[in-house]
């Protein structure tokens, strides 16, 4: 019998192999995109974030932002490296307290390589130190950071986070937030949730905001400037925080006359959608040049242009409806945008009915009659509109027609049970159009595949809704009194 003798070099190599964890041998980079077909490079693979802790310092005169982001996450695969979506200049990254190497890739990717690979199922703390001037950064030819005369604002869809914090930027990875911002005395910092505290020292004031319910990255907002902040409590007990730039000029009165109805409208919507799902409500109107509004969680962003023609409670209803449909229950993928926009538009129709300015059926008849069969309006499929038509008018109006068709198909009792039950069924989570159809079938006891296919997925004008609707369609539908106010919000998300 012959025994093989290993030399010192071979012994060392064998020992090294034994010392390498199994996960290191099988680890691989996390994907640079989460897999959304509309936006292949948005979000990242390999981990799931549970919390963002953002500690920031901002100088409004120069638009300079300094930050330290602490990200708590759990790996979903054995990782040799992973990406964060981010645009500002990074000076240091640590993974579980140990310095990591990093580089940039593509339009908006920060690639992090920890010193040792991360095993699947590991709790990870990632610290990123950064700085930069957000208004000088762009990706894919655009910016989502809005410079104002007295500061800046981050609010946009489907992306805004890259300009102010590193993230896994896709709605399917929701997390809680602590946002702490130091600004020069006289400037305020607004964000989501509730203000935990504010302290002043050496000419700087630090504001500490907390959103303790899961929040999608595009719904995180940051507003820096000089605001008049108005606080109140709704009749139903919801704290309301509204803010208005001090230089809104002629739009100031109309903005306040609209946004100050937030508490009333939150309580009214609760009657349809169930209890308000967050710790505070409100909105802010900064002095920006954009034309849209956005349902940033608990703290809605409104452009002053939304009120250029006067007050409009309808736009406030739309954005507040999103707090249930879009924020509480978020879409699984961007193709599921109908669940956000179809129901927010339908909430405007319900408000019209409440105000005696046109019933939901009258509005549906008017929209249906306003678009002949050869109108491109009918070629947009609200159930999967494609990235170029994601915010097309048809997603809103044809989307609301689909909601009305569902109501007429299953009857009011089942319909309103669905409307109120859905935010509870998927509270603080994500859901798809298919999930909604399944839930509506479960509640109503009716098969709905044909209805959903007709109204959400066929690129053609559906047949009139039943015999009564056929008769009504022969007569030119009168324009409901509320239509002008609803129509004024058609560009509400036209970014």
C-alpha positions in Angstrom: 0.0 0.0 0.0 1.4 3.4 -1.0 0.4 6.6 0.8 0.5 9.8 -1.1 2.6 12.5 0.6 1.4 16.2 0.2 4.0 18.9 0.1 3.7 22.1 2.1 2.2 24.1 -0.8 -0.5 21.5 -1.5 -1.4 21.3 2.2 -1.8 25.1 2.3 -4.0 25.1 -0.7 -6.2 22.3 0.7 -6.5 24.2 4.0 -7.5 27.4 2.1 -10.3 25.6 0.3 -11.6 24.2 3.6 -11.6 27.7 5.0 -13.8 29.2 2.2 -17.5 29.2 3.2 -19.7 27.2 0.8 -21.6 30.5 0.0 -18.4 32.1 -1.3 -17.9 29.4 -3.8 -21.5 29.7 -5.1 -22.0 33.5 -4.7 -22.7 35.7 -7.7 -23.4 39.4 -8.3 -26.9 40.6 -7.7 -28.8 41.6 -10.9 -28.5 45.3 -11.8 -32.3 45.4 -12.4 -35.1 43.8 -10.4 -36.8 42.3 -13.5 -39.6 44.8 -14.4 -40.1 44.7 -18.1 -41.1 48.3 -18.3 -37.9 49.5 -16.7 -35.3 46.7 -16.9 -32.5 48.6 -15.0 -34.7 49.9 -12.1 -34.3 48.2 -8.8 -31.8 45.5 -8.1 -31.6 41.7 -7.4 -30.1 39.8 -4.5 -31.6 41.6 -1.4 -34.7 43.0 0.2 -34.6 46.3 2.1 -36.5 46.7 5.4 -35.4 50.2 6.5 -33.7 53.3 5.3 -32.1 55.7 7.8 -31.0 58.9 6.0 -29.0 61.6 7.8 -28.7 64.6 5.5 -27.3 68.2 5.5 -28.5 70.6 2.8 -27.3 74.1 1.8 -30.1 75.8 -0.3 -27.8 78.5 -1.7 -25.7 76.0 -3.5 -28.0 73.0 -3.7 -25.3 70.9 -2.0 -26.5 67.8 -0.3 -24.4 65.7 2.1 -25.7 62.4 3.4 -25.1 59.2 5.3 -27.5 56.4 4.4 -27.8 53.3 6.6 -29.7 50.6 4.8 -31.0 47.5 6.6 -31.6 44.6 4.2 -31.7 40.8 3.9 -29.9 38.9 1.2 -32.1 36.7 -1.1 -29.2 34.9 -2.7 -25.5 34.3 -2.1 -24.0 37.6 -3.1 -20.5 38.5 -4.2 -21.6 42.1 -5.0 -24.8 44.0 -5.3 -26.1 47.3 -6.8 -27.8 50.3 -5.4 -29.6 52.9 -7.6 -27.9 56.2 -7.1 -26.4 59.3 -8.8 -24.6 61.4 -6.2 -20.8 61.1 -5.4 -19.9 58.4 -3.0 -16.9 58.6 -0.7 -17.3 55.5 1.5 -19.3 52.3 1.6 -19.3 49.8 4.5 -21.1 46.5 4.7 -21.7 45.2 8.2 -19.2 47.8 9.4 -16.4 46.7 7.1 -15.2 48.9 4.2 -16.4 47.7 0.9 -15.1 48.6 -2.6 -17.5 50.3 -5.0 -17.7 51.6 -8.5 -20.4 53.0 -10.8 -22.0 51.4 -13.8 -24.5 52.4 -16.5 -26.7 55.4 -16.0 -27.5 55.1 -12.3 -25.9 52.0 -10.8 -23.6 52.0 -7.7 -21.9 48.6 -7.6 -20.8 47.5 -4.1 -18.4 44.6 -3.5 -18.2 43.5 0.2 -14.9 42.3 1.6 -16.3 38.8 1.9 -19.3 37.3 0.1 -22.7 37.4 1.7 -24.7 34.2 2.3 -28.3 34.0 1.4 -30.6 34.9 4.2 -28.1 37.2 5.9 -29.1 40.4 7.7 -27.0 43.1 6.2 -26.3 46.7 7.2 -25.0 48.9 4.4 -23.6 52.4 5.1 -23.1 54.9 2.3 -21.5 58.3 2.7 -22.1 60.7 -0.2 -22.4 64.3 -1.4 -23.2 66.3 -4.5 -25.4 68.9 -6.1 -28.6 67.0 -7.1 -29.6 69.6 -9.7 -26.5 68.8 -11.8 -27.2 65.1 -12.0 -29.2 63.5 -14.8 -29.9 60.0 -16.0 -31.4 58.9 -19.3 -31.6 62.6 -20.2 -33.8 63.8 -17.4 -33.7 64.9 -13.8 -36.2 64.3 -11.0 -34.7 66.9 -8.6 -36.6 70.2 -8.9 -34.6 73.3 -7.9 -36.7 76.0 -6.3 -35.8 79.7 -5.5 -35.2 78.7 -1.9 -34.1 75.1 -2.1 -35.1 71.9 -3.9 -37.6 69.1 -4.1 -37.5 65.4 -4.8 -40.8 64.1 -6.1 -41.4 62.2 -9.3 -42.6 58.9 -10.7 -41.4 56.2 -11.5 -38.1 57.5 -10.1 -36.9 60.2 -7.7 -34.7 58.5 -5.1 -31.5 58.4 -7.1 -31.0 62.1 -6.6 -31.0 62.0 -2.8 -30.5 58.5 -1.4 -29.1 55.1 -2.6 -31.9 52.5 -2.8 -33.4 49.5 -4.3 -35.6 51.6 -6.5 -38.7 49.6 -7.3 -42.2 49.6 -5.7 -41.9 45.9 -4.9 -39.3 46.5 -2.3 -41.0 48.7 0.3 -39.4 49.7 3.6 -39.8 52.0 6.5 -37.9 55.4 6.7 -36.2 57.7 9.1 -35.2 61.0 7.4 -33.1 63.5 9.4 -32.2 66.7 7.6 -30.1 69.7 8.8 -30.8 73.0 7.0 -29.8 76.6 7.8 -32.1 78.3 10.3 -35.1 79.7 8.4 -35.3 76.9 5.9 -37.5 73.9 6.6 -37.2 70.2 5.6 -40.3 68.2 4.9 -40.6 64.5 4.3 -43.0 61.6 4.8 -44.8 60.5 8.0 -44.6 62.5 11.2 -42.1 65.0 12.5 -40.5 63.3 15.5 -38.5 66.4 16.6 -36.6 69.5 15.5 -33.6 71.1 17.1 -31.5 74.1 16.4 -27.7 74.5 16.9 -25.1 76.9 15.6 -27.3 78.3 12.8 -28.7 75.0 11.6 -32.0 73.3 12.3 -32.4 69.5 12.1 -35.8 68.0 11.3 -36.4 64.3 12.0 -39.2 62.6 10.1 -40.4 59.0 10.4 -42.6 56.9 8.1 -43.2 53.7 10.1 -45.3 52.0 7.5 -43.8 50.3 4.4 -43.2 52.8 1.6 -42.1 52.5 -2.0 -39.0 54.4 -3.0 -40.8 56.6 -5.5 -43.2 57.7 -2.8 -40.4 59.0 -0.5 -40.2 62.8 -0.8 -37.9 65.5 0.4 -38.8 69.2 0.2 -36.3 71.9 1.3 -37.2 75.6 1.4 -39.2 78.3 3.2 -42.7 77.0 4.0 -45.7 78.1 5.9 -46.6 74.8 7.7 -50.2 74.3 8.8 -51.1 71.5 11.2 -54.6 70.2 12.2 -56.5 67.0 12.9 -59.4 65.7 10.9 -62.8 65.1 12.4 -61.9 61.4 12.2 -58.7 61.9 14.2 -56.1 61.9 11.4 -53.2 64.4 12.0 -52.8 66.6 9.0 -49.6 68.5 8.0 -49.8 70.8 5.0 -47.1 73.3 3.8 -47.0 76.1 1.3 -44.0 77.9 -0.2 -43.9 81.4 1.0 -43.5 82.7 -2.6 -46.4 81.0 -4.4 -47.8 84.4 -5.5 -51.2 84.4 -7.2 -51.6 80.6 -6.8 -51.4 80.8 -3.0 -55.0 81.3 -2.2 -56.3 78.6 -4.5 -53.7 76.1 -3.3 -54.7 76.6 0.3 -58.4 76.5 -0.5 -57.9 73.1 -2.0 -55.2 71.4 0.1 -56.7 72.6 3.4 -59.6 70.3 2.7 -57.3 67.3 3.1 -58.7 66.3 6.5 -62.3 66.5 5.3 -61.5 64.5 2.2 -59.5 61.8 4.1 -62.5 61.2 6.3 -64.8 61.1 3.3 -62.6 58.6 1.4 -62.4 56.4 4.5 -66.1 55.8 4.1 -65.3 54.1 0.8 -61.9 52.7 1.3 -61.8 51.9 5.0 -59.6 53.4 7.8 -56.9 55.8 6.7 -53.8 53.5 6.6 -51.0 55.9 7.8 -50.1 58.0 10.9 -50.6 61.4 9.2 -52.0 63.0 6.0 -51.3 66.2 4.2 -49.7 67.8 1.2 -47.2 70.5 0.2 -47.1 73.1 -2.6 -43.5 74.2 -3.4 -42.7 76.9 -5.9 -41.8 74.6 -8.7 -42.4 74.9 -12.5 -43.7 71.4 -13.0 -47.3 70.7 -13.8 -48.1 67.5 -12.0 -49.1 66.2 -8.6 -47.8 63.0 -7.0 -49.2 60.8 -4.2 -46.0 60.8 -2.1 -46.9 58.8 0.9 -48.7 60.9 3.6 -47.3 64.1 2.2 -48.7 64.7 -1.3 -46.7 66.8 -3.7 -48.8 69.5 -5.6 -47.4 71.8 -8.4 -48.7 75.4 -8.1 -49.9 75.0 -11.7 -52.6 72.6 -10.4 -54.3 75.6 -8.9 -53.6 78.2 -11.6 -57.2 78.2 -12.7 -58.5 78.3 -9.1 -59.2 75.9 -6.3 -59.8 72.3 -7.2 -60.7 69.7 -4.6 -60.9 67.0 -7.3 -57.1 66.8 -7.6 -56.8 66.5 -3.8 -59.3 63.6 -3.9 -57.3 61.9 -6.6 -54.0 62.1 -4.8 -55.5 61.1 -1.4 -57.3 58.1 -3.0 -53.8 56.9 -3.9 -52.9 56.6 -0.2 -55.1 53.5 -0.3 -54.8 52.5 -3.9 -51.1 52.8 -4.8 -49.4 53.6 -1.4 -51.0 51.2 1.1 -51.4 48.6 -1.6 -48.6 49.2 -4.2 -48.3 47.7 -7.6 -46.2 44.5 -8.1 -44.9 45.8 -11.4 -45.3 49.0 -13.3 -47.7 47.3 -15.8 -50.2 47.2 -12.9 -50.6 51.0 -12.9 -54.4 50.6 -13.5 -54.9 49.7 -9.8 -53.4 53.1 -8.9 -54.8 55.4 -11.6 -58.1 53.8 -12.5 -59.3 53.9 -8.9 -57.9 57.4 -8.1 -59.8 58.7 -11.1 -62.9 56.8 -10.0 -62.6 58.5 -6.6 -63.0 61.8 -8.5 -66.2 60.5 -10.1 -67.5 59.5 -6.6 -66.7 63.0 -5.4 -68.6 64.4 -8.3 -71.6 62.3 -7.4 -71.2 63.4 -3.7 -71.2 67.1 -4.8 -74.2 66.7 -7.0 -72.2 67.6 -10.1 -72.6 64.3 -12.1 -73.0 60.7 -11.1 -70.4 58.1 -11.8 -72.7 56.6 -14.5 -73.2 60.0 -16.1 -69.4 60.5 -16.2 -68.9 57.0 -17.6 -71.5 57.7 -20.4 -69.8 61.0 -21.2 -66.3 59.5 -21.4 -67.6 56.6 -23.5 -69.5 58.8 -25.9 -66.6 61.3 -26.2 -64.3 58.8 -27.9 -65.4 57.3 -31.2 -64.4 53.8 -32.0 -61.4 54.9 -34.2 -60.0 57.2 -31.4 -56.4 56.0 -30.4 -57.8 56.3 -26.8 -59.2 52.8 -27.2 -55.9 51.3 -28.4 -54.3 51.9 -24.9 -54.8 48.8 -22.7 -55.0 50.1 -19.1 -54.2 46.6 -17.7 -50.8 46.6 -19.4 -50.4 49.9 -21.2 -46.6 49.7 -21.9 -44.0 52.1 -20.5 -44.7 54.8 -23.2 -48.4 54.9 -22.3 -48.2 54.3 -18.6 -49.6 57.7 -17.8 -51.7 58.1 -20.9 -55.2 59.7 -20.4 -56.8 56.3 -21.3 -55.2 54.7 -18.2 -57.2 57.2 -16.1 -60.4 57.6 -18.0 -60.7 54.1 -19.7 -59.4 52.8 -16.4 -62.3 54.4 -14.5 -64.7 53.1 -17.1 -63.5 49.6 -16.2 -64.2 50.3 -12.6 -67.7 51.5 -13.4 -68.2 48.4 -15.6 -67.2 46.2 -12.7 -69.6 48.0 -10.4 -72.5 47.4 -12.8 -71.5 43.8 -13.3 -71.3 42.7 -9.7 -73.8 45.2 -8.1 -73.3 47.9 -5.5 -73.1 45.7 -2.4 -70.3 43.5 -3.8 -68.6 46.5 -5.5 -68.3 48.6 -2.4 -67.3 45.5 -0.4 -64.4 45.1 -2.9 -63.5 48.8 -2.8 -63.2 48.8 1.0 -61.8 45.2 1.4 -59.0 45.5 -1.1 -56.7 47.8 1.0 -57.1 45.4 3.9 -56.5 42.3 1.8 -53.1 43.5 0.7 -52.3 46.1 3.4 -48.8 47.6 3.2 -47.9 45.1 0.5 -48.0 44.7 -3.3 -50.5 43.3 -5.7 -51.2 42.9 -9.4 -54.2 43.4 -11.7 -54.6 39.6 -11.7 -54.7 39.7 -7.9 -57.4 42.3 -8.0 -59.5 40.3 -10.4 -59.2 37.2 -8.2 -60.2 39.2 -5.2 -63.3 40.7 -6.9 -64.3 37.3 -8.1 -64.0 35.9 -4.6 -66.1 38.7 -3.0 -68.7 38.8 -5.8 -68.9 35.1 -6.6 -68.9 36.0 -10.3 -66.4 35.0 -13.1 -64.9 38.3 -14.3 -62.3 37.2 -16.9 -64.3 38.4 -19.9 -65.1 41.8 -18.3 -61.5 42.4 -17.3 -60.3 41.4 -20.7 -62.8 43.6 -22.5 -62.2 46.8 -20.5 -58.5 46.4 -19.6 -56.7 44.4 -22.2 -58.5 44.7 -25.6 -57.2 47.6 -27.9 -60.6 48.5 -29.1 -63.8 50.2 -27.9 -66.0 47.8 -25.9 -69.6 47.4 -26.8 -71.9 49.8 -24.8 -72.5 48.6 -21.3 -75.8 46.8 -21.4 -79.2 47.6 -23.0 -79.7 50.8 -20.9 -76.3 52.1 -21.9 -76.9 51.2 -25.5 -80.0 53.4 -25.4 -78.2 56.2 -23.7 -75.3 56.1 -26.2 -77.7 56.9 -29.0 -78.2 60.3 -27.4 -75.2 62.7 -27.1 -74.2 62.5 -23.5 -74.4 65.8 -21.6 -71.2 67.1 -20.1 -71.4 66.6 -16.3 -70.9 69.8 -14.3 -67.8 68.3 -12.6 -66.1 67.6 -15.9 -64.0 70.7 -16.2 -62.5 70.2 -12.7 -61.8 66.5 -13.5 -60.4 67.4 -16.9 -58.1 70.0 -15.3 -56.3 67.0 -13.6 -55.7 65.1 -16.8 -52.0 66.0 -16.6 -51.8 65.2 -12.9 -49.0 62.7 -13.6 -47.8 64.0 -17.0 -44.1 64.1 -16.1 
